[in-house]
Amino acid sequence: MPEIRDSKRPEAVVTVVNRKGLHARASAKFVKLAESYNATITVTRDGQTVGGTSIMGLMMLAAGPGSTLYINASGAEAPEALEALVNLVETGFGEELAGED
């Protein structure tokens, strides 16, 4: 279970577990889910922060399997958005998980 820090801007720390990492299809799923909430989402990897509604931005993070992501949310539905996005990443975006054959 990732750590979700409860503050004015909730943050969660998650690990990418799907085999292909945060590629185009996974990024599109993340963006679609992020856009369904009344919240502003950012994602950080290795000091680089991008908007959670930018497919290209997410892909630029080059987050492969095992990468650590920091997901931040603010706005009226921030806690709900964060929980849903954490679940999406933790379940491998509905794709094959790293280490599966």
C-alpha distances in whole Angstrom, upper triangle without the diagonal:
4,7,9,12,15,18,21,19,15,13,10,9,8,10,13,13,16,19,21,19,19,23,25,24,20,21,23,21,19,22,23,20,20,24,23,22,24,22,23,20,20,18,18,19,21,22,23,22,23,23,21,24,26,25,27,25,22,24,26,22,23,19,19,17,15,15,13,14,14,14,16,18,21,23,24,21,18,15,16,16,13,11,13,13,9,10,13,11,9,11,14,16,17,19,19,16,17,19,20,24
4,6,10,12,15,18,16,12,10,6,6,6,8,11,13,16,19,20,17,18,21,24,23,19,20,22,20,17,20,22,19,18,22,22,20,22,20,20,17,16,15,15,15,17,19,20,19,20,20,18,21,23,23,25,23,20,22,23,20,20,17,18,16,14,13,11,10,10,11,13,15,18,21,22,19,16,14,15,15,11,10,12,11,8,10,12,10,9,12,14,16,18,19,20,17,18,20,21,25
4,6,9,12,15,14,10,8,5,6,8,11,14,16,19,22,24,20,20,24,26,26,22,22,24,22,19,21,23,20,19,23,23,21,22,19,19,17,16,15,15,16,17,18,20,19,20,20,19,22,24,25,26,24,21,23,24,21,22,19,20,19,16,15,12,11,10,11,12,14,17,19,21,18,15,13,15,15,11,11,14,13,10,12,15,13,12,16,17,19,21,23,24,21,21,23,25,29
4,6,9,12,10,7,6,4,7,9,13,16,18,21,24,25,21,21,24,26,25,22,21,23,21,18,20,21,18,17,20,20,18,19,16,16,14,14,14,15,16,18,19,20,18,19,19,17,20,22,24,25,23,20,23,24,21,23,20,22,21,18,17,14,12,10,9,10,11,13,16,17,15,12,9,12,12,9,9,12,12,9,12,15,14,13,17,18,19,22,24,25,23,23,26,27,31
4,6,9,8,6,5,6,9,12,16,19,21,24,27,28,24,23,27,28,28,24,23,25,24,20,22,24,20,18,22,22,19,19,16,16,15,15,15,15,17,19,18,20,18,19,19,18,21,24,25,27,24,22,25,25,22,25,22,24,23,21,19,16,14,11,10,9,11,12,15,17,15,12,10,13,14,11,11,15,14,13,16,18,17,17,20,22,22,25,27,28,26,27,29,31,34
4,7,7,5,7,9,12,15,19,22,24,27,30,30,27,25,29,30,30,26,25,27,25,21,23,24,21,19,21,21,18,18,15,16,15,16,17,17,20,22,21,22,20,21,20,19,22,25,26,28,25,24,27,28,25,27,25,27,26,24,23,19,17,14,12,11,11,11,13,14,13,10,9,12,13,11,12,15,16,14,17,19,19,19,22,24,24,27,29,31,29,30,32,33,37
4,5,5,8,11,14,17,21,24,26,29,32,32,28,26,30,31,31,27,26,27,26,22,23,25,22,19,21,22,18,17,15,15,14,15,16,17,20,22,20,21,19,20,19,19,22,24,27,28,25,24,27,27,25,28,26,28,28,26,24,20,18,14,13,10,10,10,12,13,14,11,10,14,14,12,14,17,17,17,20,22,21,22,25,26,26,29,31,33,31,32,35,36,40
4,6,9,13,16,19,23,25,28,30,33,33,29,27,30,30,31,28,26,27,26,22,22,24,21,18,20,20,17,15,12,12,13,14,16,17,21,23,21,21,18,19,18,18,20,23,26,27,24,23,27,27,25,28,26,29,30,28,25,22,19,15,14,10,9,7,9,11,12,9,10,14,14,13,15,18,18,18,21,23,22,23,26,28,27,30,32,34,33,34,36,38,41
4,6,10,13,16,20,22,25,27,30,29,26,23,26,27,27,24,22,23,22,19,19,21,18,15,17,18,15,14,10,10,10,10,13,14,17,19,17,18,15,16,14,14,17,19,22,24,20,20,23,23,21,24,23,26,26,25,22,19,16,12,10,6,6,5,8,11,11,8,9,12,12,10,13,16,15,15,18,20,19,21,23,24,24,27,29,31,29,30,33,35,38
4,7,10,13,17,19,22,24,27,27,23,22,25,26,26,22,21,22,21,17,18,20,17,14,17,17,14,14,11,11,10,11,12,13,16,19,18,18,15,16,15,14,17,20,22,24,21,19,23,23,21,23,21,24,24,22,20,17,14,10,8,6,6,7,10,12,11,7,7,10,10,7,10,13,12,12,15,17,16,17,20,22,21,24,26,28,27,27,30,32,35
4,7,10,13,16,19,21,24,24,20,19,22,23,24,20,19,21,19,16,17,19,17,14,17,18,16,16,13,12,10,9,9,10,13,15,15,15,13,14,14,13,16,18,20,22,19,17,20,20,18,20,18,20,20,19,16,13,10,7,5,4,7,9,13,15,13,9,9,12,11,7,10,13,11,10,14,15,14,15,18,19,19,22,24,26,24,24,27,29,32
4,6,10,13,15,18,21,21,18,17,20,22,22,18,17,20,18,15,17,19,16,14,18,18,16,18,15,14,11,11,10,10,12,15,15,16,14,15,15,13,17,19,20,21,19,16,19,20,17,19,16,18,17,15,14,10,8,6,5,7,9,12,15,17,15,11,10,12,11,7,9,11,9,7,11,12,11,11,15,16,16,19,21,23,20,21,24,25,29
4,7,10,13,16,19,19,16,15,19,21,21,18,17,20,18,15,18,20,18,16,20,21,19,21,18,17,13,12,10,10,10,12,13,14,14,15,16,14,18,19,20,21,18,16,18,19,15,17,13,15,14,12,10,7,6,5,6,9,12,15,19,21,18,15,14,15,14,10,11,13,11,8,12,13,10,11,14,15,16,19,20,21,18,18,21,23,26
4,7,9,12,15,16,12,12,16,19,18,15,15,18,16,13,16,19,16,16,19,20,19,21,19,18,14,13,10,11,10,13,15,15,15,16,16,14,18,19,18,20,18,14,16,18,14,15,11,13,11,9,8,6,5,7,8,11,14,18,20,22,19,16,15,16,14,11,11,12,10,7,9,10,7,7,11,11,13,16,16,17,14,15,17,19,23
4,6,9,12,13,10,11,14,17,17,14,15,18,16,14,17,20,18,18,21,22,22,24,22,21,17,15,12,12,10,13,15,16,16,17,18,16,19,19,18,20,18,14,15,17,13,13,9,10,8,6,6,5,6,9,11,14,17,21,24,25,23,20,19,19,17,14,14,15,12,9,11,11,7,7,10,10,12,15,15,15,12,11,14,16,20
4,6,9,9,6,7,11,14,14,11,12,15,14,12,16,18,16,17,20,21,22,24,22,21,17,16,12,12,11,13,16,16,16,16,17,15,18,18,16,17,16,12,13,15,12,11,7,7,5,5,5,7,7,11,12,16,18,22,25,26,23,21,20,20,18,15,15,15,12,10,11,10,6,7,9,7,9,12,11,12,9,9,12,14,17
4,7,9,7,9,12,15,15,11,14,16,15,14,18,19,18,19,22,23,24,27,25,24,20,19,16,16,15,17,20,20,20,20,21,18,20,20,18,20,19,16,15,18,15,14,10,8,5,6,8,10,11,14,15,19,21,25,27,29,25,23,22,21,19,17,17,16,13,12,11,10,7,7,7,5,9,10,9,9,6,6,9,10,14
4,6,5,8,10,13,12,9,12,15,13,13,17,18,17,19,22,23,24,27,25,25,21,20,17,18,16,19,22,21,21,20,21,18,20,20,17,19,19,15,14,17,15,13,10,8,6,9,10,12,13,17,17,21,23,26,28,30,26,24,24,23,20,19,18,17,14,13,13,10,8,8,8,4,7,8,6,6,4,5,9,9,12
4,6,9,10,13,12,11,14,16,15,16,19,20,20,22,24,26,27,30,28,27,24,23,19,20,18,20,23,22,22,22,23,21,22,21,18,19,20,16,15,17,16,13,11,8,6,9,11,14,16,19,20,24,26,29,32,33,30,28,27,26,24,22,22,20,18,17,16,14,12,12,11,8,10,11,8,6,5,4,7,8,10
4,7,6,10,10,9,11,14,14,14,17,19,19,20,23,24,26,29,27,26,22,21,18,18,16,18,21,20,20,20,21,19,20,18,15,16,17,14,11,14,13,10,9,6,7,10,11,14,15,19,19,23,25,28,31,32,29,27,27,26,23,22,22,20,17,17,17,14,12,14,13,9,10,12,9,8,8,8,11,12,13
4,6,9,10,8,9,12,12,12,15,17,17,18,20,22,23,26,24,23,19,17,14,15,13,15,18,17,17,16,17,16,17,16,13,14,14,11,9,12,10,8,6,4,5,8,8,11,11,15,16,19,21,25,27,29,26,24,24,23,21,19,19,18,15,14,15,12,10,11,12,8,9,12,10,10,9,9,12,14,16
4,7,8,5,6,9,10,9,11,14,14,15,17,19,20,23,21,19,16,14,12,12,11,14,16,14,14,13,14,12,13,12,10,11,11,7,6,9,8,7,5,6,8,11,9,11,10,13,13,17,19,22,24,26,24,22,22,21,18,17,18,16,13,13,14,11,9,12,13,9,9,12,11,12,12,12,16,17,19
4,6,5,6,9,10,10,12,14,16,16,18,20,22,25,23,21,18,17,14,15,14,17,19,17,17,15,15,14,14,12,9,10,11,8,6,9,10,8,8,8,10,14,13,15,14,17,17,20,21,25,27,29,26,24,25,24,21,20,21,19,16,17,17,14,12,15,15,11,10,13,11,13,13,14,17,18,19
4,6,5,6,9,10,10,12,14,15,16,18,21,23,22,21,18,17,15,17,17,20,21,18,17,15,15,13,13,11,7,8,10,9,7,10,12,11,11,12,14,17,16,18,16,19,18,21,22,25,26,28,25,24,25,24,20,20,22,19,16,18,18,15,14,17,17,13,11,14,13,15,16,17,20,20,22
4,5,5,6,9,10,11,13,14,15,17,20,23,22,21,18,18,17,19,19,22,23,21,20,17,17,14,13,12,9,11,13,11,10,14,14,13,13,13,15,18,17,19,17,20,18,21,22,25,26,27,24,23,24,22,19,20,20,17,15,17,16,13,13,16,14,11,9,10,10,13,14,16,19,19,20
4,5,5,6,9,10,11,12,14,16,18,21,20,19,16,16,14,16,16,19,21,19,17,15,15,12,12,12,9,11,12,9,9,13,13,12,11,11,12,15,14,15,14,16,15,18,19,22,24,25,22,21,21,20,16,16,17,14,11,13,13,9,9,12,11,8,6,9,8,11,12,14,18,17,19
4,5,5,6,9,10,10,12,14,16,19,17,16,13,13,11,14,14,17,19,16,15,12,11,9,9,8,5,8,9,6,7,10,10,11,10,12,14,16,14,15,13,15,13,16,17,20,21,23,20,19,20,19,15,15,17,14,11,13,14,11,10,14,14,11,9,12,12,15,16,17,20,21,23
4,5,5,6,9,10,10,12,15,18,17,16,14,15,14,17,18,21,22,19,17,14,13,10,9,8,6,9,11,9,10,13,14,14,14,16,17,19,18,19,16,18,16,18,18,20,21,23,20,19,21,19,15,16,18,15,12,15,15,12,12,16,15,13,10,12,13,16,18,19,23,23,24
4,5,5,6,9,10,11,13,17,16,16,14,15,14,17,18,22,23,20,18,16,14,11,10,11,9,13,14,11,12,16,16,16,15,16,17,19,18,18,16,17,15,17,17,20,20,21,18,18,19,16,13,14,15,11,10,12,12,8,10,13,12,11,7,9,11,15,16,18,22,21,23
4,6,5,6,9,10,12,15,13,13,10,11,11,14,15,19,20,17,15,13,11,7,8,9,8,12,12,9,11,14,13,14,13,15,16,17,16,15,13,14,11,13,13,16,17,19,16,15,16,14,11,11,12,10,7,10,11,7,8,12,12,11,8,11,13,16,16,18,22,22,24
4,5,5,6,9,10,13,12,11,9,11,11,15,16,20,20,17,15,12,9,6,5,7,6,10,10,9,11,14,14,16,15,17,19,20,18,18,15,15,12,14,13,15,16,18,15,15,16,15,11,12,14,12,9,13,14,11,12,16,16,15,12,15,16,19,20,22,25,25,28
4,6,5,7,9,12,13,13,12,14,14,18,20,24,24,21,18,15,13,10,8,10,9,13,14,12,14,17,18,19,18,20,21,23,21,21,18,18,15,16,15,17,17,18,15,15,17,14,11,13,15,11,10,14,14,11,13,16,16,15,12,14,16,20,21,23,27,26,28
4,5,5,7,11,11,12,11,13,14,17,19,23,23,21,18,16,13,9,9,12,12,16,15,13,16,19,18,20,18,20,20,22,20,19,16,16,13,14,13,15,15,15,12,12,13,11,8,10,11,8,7,11,11,9,11,14,14,14,11,13,16,19,20,22,26,25,28
4,5,6,9,8,8,7,10,11,15,17,21,21,19,15,13,10,7,6,10,11,14,14,12,15,17,17,19,18,20,21,22,20,18,15,14,11,11,10,11,12,13,10,10,12,10,7,9,11,8,7,11,12,10,12,15,16,16,13,16,18,22,22,24,27,27,30
4,5,8,8,9,9,12,14,18,20,24,23,21,17,14,11,8,6,10,12,15,15,14,17,19,19,21,20,23,24,25,23,22,18,18,14,14,12,13,12,13,11,12,14,12,9,12,14,12,11,15,15,14,16,19,19,19,16,18,21,24,25,27,30,30,33
4,7,9,11,11,15,16,20,23,27,26,24,21,18,14,12,10,14,15,18,18,17,20,22,22,24,23,25,26,27,25,24,20,19,16,16,13,14,13,12,10,11,13,11,8,12,13,10,11,14,15,13,16,19,19,19,16,18,21,24,25,27,31,30,33
4,5,8,9,13,15,19,22,26,25,23,20,17,14,11,11,15,16,20,19,18,21,23,22,25,23,26,26,27,25,23,20,18,14,13,10,10,9,8,6,8,10,8,6,10,11,10,10,14,15,14,16,19,19,20,18,20,23,26,26,29,32,32,35
4,7,10,13,16,20,23,27,25,23,20,18,14,12,12,16,18,21,20,19,23,24,24,26,25,28,29,29,27,25,21,19,15,13,10,9,6,6,5,7,10,9,8,11,13,13,13,16,18,17,19,22,23,24,21,23,26,30,30,32,35,35,38
4,6,10,13,16,20,23,22,20,16,15,11,10,10,14,17,19,17,17,21,22,21,24,23,26,26,26,24,22,18,16,12,10,6,5,4,6,5,5,9,9,7,9,12,12,12,14,16,16,18,20,22,22,20,23,25,29,28,30,33,34,37
4,7,10,14,17,20,19,17,13,11,8,8,9,12,15,17,14,14,18,19,18,21,20,24,25,25,22,20,16,14,10,8,6,5,6,9,9,7,11,12,9,10,14,14,12,15,17,17,17,20,22,22,20,23,25,28,28,29,33,33,36
4,7,10,14,17,16,14,10,9,6,5,7,10,13,15,12,11,15,16,15,18,17,20,21,21,18,16,12,10,7,6,5,7,9,12,11,8,11,12,8,8,12,12,10,12,15,14,14,17,19,19,17,21,22,25,24,25,29,30,33
4,7,10,13,12,10,7,6,5,5,8,10,12,13,10,9,13,13,12,15,14,18,19,19,16,14,10,8,6,5,7,9,12,15,14,11,13,15,11,10,14,14,11,13,16,15,14,17,19,19,18,21,23,25,24,24,28,29,32
4,7,10,10,8,6,5,6,6,10,10,11,12,9,8,11,11,9,12,11,14,16,15,12,10,7,6,5,6,9,12,15,18,17,13,15,16,13,11,14,14,11,11,15,14,12,15,17,16,16,19,20,22,21,21,24,26,29
4,7,6,5,4,6,9,9,13,13,14,14,10,9,12,11,8,11,10,13,15,14,11,9,6,5,7,8,12,15,18,21,20,16,17,19,16,14,16,17,14,13,17,16,14,16,19,18,18,22,22,23,21,21,24,26,29
4,5,5,7,9,12,12,15,15,15,14,11,10,11,10,6,9,7,11,13,12,8,6,5,7,9,12,15,18,22,25,23,20,20,22,19,16,18,19,15,15,18,17,14,16,19,17,18,21,21,22,20,19,22,24,27
4,6,8,11,15,16,19,18,18,17,14,13,14,12,8,10,10,12,14,13,9,8,8,9,12,14,18,21,24,28,26,23,23,25,22,20,22,23,19,18,21,20,17,19,22,20,21,25,24,24,22,20,23,26,29
4,6,10,13,15,18,17,18,17,13,13,15,12,10,12,12,16,18,16,12,11,10,10,12,13,17,19,23,26,25,22,23,25,22,19,22,23,20,19,23,22,19,21,24,22,23,27,26,27,25,24,27,29,32
4,7,10,12,15,14,15,13,10,10,12,9,7,10,11,15,17,17,13,12,10,10,12,13,16,18,22,25,24,21,22,24,21,19,22,22,19,19,22,21,18,21,23,21,21,25,25,26,25,23,27,29,32
4,7,9,12,11,13,12,9,9,12,10,8,12,12,16,18,18,14,13,10,9,9,10,13,15,18,21,21,17,19,21,18,16,19,20,16,17,20,19,17,20,22,21,20,24,24,26,25,24,28,30,32
4,6,9,7,10,9,5,7,10,9,8,12,12,16,19,19,15,14,11,11,10,10,12,14,17,20,19,17,19,20,16,15,19,18,15,16,19,18,16,19,22,20,19,22,23,25,24,24,28,29,32
4,5,6,9,10,7,8,11,11,11,14,14,18,20,21,17,16,13,12,10,10,10,12,14,17,16,14,17,17,14,14,17,16,13,15,18,17,16,19,21,20,18,22,23,25,25,25,29,30,33
4,6,8,10,8,7,11,12,11,14,14,17,19,19,16,15,12,11,8,9,9,12,13,16,14,12,15,15,11,11,14,13,10,12,15,13,13,16,18,17,15,18,20,22,22,23,27,27,30
4,6,9,8,8,11,13,13,16,16,19,21,22,19,18,15,15,12,12,12,13,14,17,15,14,17,16,12,13,16,14,12,15,17,15,15,18,19,18,16,19,20,23,23,25,28,29,31
4,5,5,6,9,10,11,14,14,17,20,21,19,18,15,15,14,14,15,16,18,20,19,17,20,19,16,16,19,17,14,17,19,16,16,20,21,19,16,20,20,23,23,24,28,29,31
4,5,5,6,9,10,12,13,15,18,20,17,18,15,16,15,16,17,19,21,23,21,20,22,21,17,17,20,17,14,17,18,15,15,19,19,17,14,17,17,20,21,22,25,26,28
4,5,5,6,9,10,12,15,18,20,17,18,16,17,16,18,19,21,23,25,24,22,24,24,20,20,23,21,17,20,21,18,17,21,22,19,17,20,20,22,22,23,26,27,29
4,5,5,7,9,11,14,17,19,16,16,13,14,13,15,16,18,21,23,22,20,22,22,19,18,21,20,16,18,20,18,16,20,21,19,17,21,21,23,23,23,26,28,30
4,5,5,8,8,11,14,16,13,13,11,12,11,14,15,18,20,23,21,19,20,20,17,16,18,17,13,15,17,14,13,16,17,15,14,17,17,19,19,19,23,24,26
4,5,6,7,10,13,15,13,14,13,15,15,17,19,22,24,27,25,22,24,24,20,19,21,20,16,17,19,16,14,17,18,15,14,17,16,18,18,18,21,23,24
4,5,8,11,15,16,13,14,13,15,15,17,20,22,25,28,26,24,25,25,22,21,23,22,18,19,22,19,17,20,21,18,18,21,20,21,21,20,24,25,27
4,5,9,12,13,10,11,9,12,13,15,18,21,24,26,25,22,23,24,20,19,21,20,16,17,19,17,14,17,19,17,16,20,19,20,19,18,21,23,26
4,6,10,11,9,11,11,14,15,18,21,24,27,29,27,25,26,26,22,21,23,22,18,18,20,17,15,17,19,15,16,19,17,18,17,16,19,21,23
4,7,8,5,8,8,11,13,16,19,23,25,28,26,23,23,23,20,18,20,19,15,15,17,15,11,14,15,12,13,16,15,16,14,13,16,18,21
4,6,6,9,10,14,16,19,22,26,29,31,28,25,26,25,22,20,21,20,17,16,17,15,12,13,15,11,13,16,13,13,12,10,13,15,17
4,6,9,11,15,16,20,23,27,29,31,28,26,25,25,22,20,20,20,17,15,16,14,11,11,12,10,12,14,12,11,9,6,9,12,15
4,6,9,13,15,19,22,26,29,31,28,25,24,24,22,20,20,20,17,15,16,15,11,11,13,11,14,16,15,14,11,8,11,14,17
4,6,10,13,16,19,23,26,28,26,23,23,23,21,18,19,19,15,14,16,15,11,12,14,12,14,17,16,16,13,12,14,17,20
4,7,10,13,17,20,23,26,23,20,20,21,18,15,16,17,14,12,14,14,11,11,14,13,15,18,18,18,15,14,17,19,23
4,6,10,13,17,20,22,20,17,17,18,15,12,14,15,11,10,13,13,9,11,14,13,14,18,18,19,17,16,19,21,25
4,6,10,14,17,20,18,14,14,16,14,11,13,14,11,10,13,14,11,13,16,16,16,20,21,22,20,20,23,25,28
4,7,10,14,16,14,11,11,13,10,7,10,11,8,8,12,12,10,12,15,15,15,19,20,22,20,21,24,25,29
4,7,11,13,12,8,10,12,10,7,11,12,10,10,14,15,14,16,19,19,18,22,23,25,24,24,28,29,32
4,7,10,8,5,7,9,7,6,10,11,10,11,14,15,15,17,19,20,19,22,24,27,26,27,30,31,34
4,7,8,5,8,10,9,9,13,14,13,15,18,18,19,21,23,24,22,25,28,30,29,30,34,35,38
4,6,5,9,10,9,11,14,15,15,17,19,20,21,23,25,26,24,27,29,32,31,33,36,37,40
4,6,8,9,10,12,14,14,16,18,19,20,22,23,25,26,24,27,30,33,32,34,37,38,41
4,6,5,6,9,10,11,12,14,16,17,18,20,21,23,21,23,26,29,29,31,34,34,37
4,6,5,6,9,10,10,12,14,15,16,18,20,21,20,22,25,28,27,29,32,33,36
4,5,5,6,9,10,11,12,14,16,16,18,20,19,22,25,27,26,28,31,31,35
4,5,5,6,9,10,11,12,15,15,17,19,17,19,22,25,24,27,30,30,33
4,5,5,6,9,10,11,12,14,15,17,15,18,20,23,23,25,28,28,31
4,5,5,6,9,10,11,12,14,16,15,17,20,22,21,23,26,27,30
4,6,5,6,9,10,10,12,14,14,16,19,21,20,22,25,25,29
4,5,5,6,9,10,11,13,11,13,16,19,18,21,24,24,27
4,5,5,6,9,10,11,10,12,15,18,17,19,22,22,25
4,5,5,6,9,10,10,13,15,17,15,17,20,21,24
4,6,5,6,9,9,10,13,15,14,16,19,19,22
4,6,5,6,5,8,10,13,12,15,18,18,21
4,5,5,6,9,10,12,11,12,16,16,19
4,5,8,9,11,12,10,12,14,15,18
4,6,6,8,9,8,11,14,13,16
4,5,5,7,6,9,12,12,15
4,5,9,9,12,15,14,17
4,7,9,12,15,13,15
4,6,9,12,10,12
4,7,9,7,9
4,6,6,9
4,6,8
4,6
4
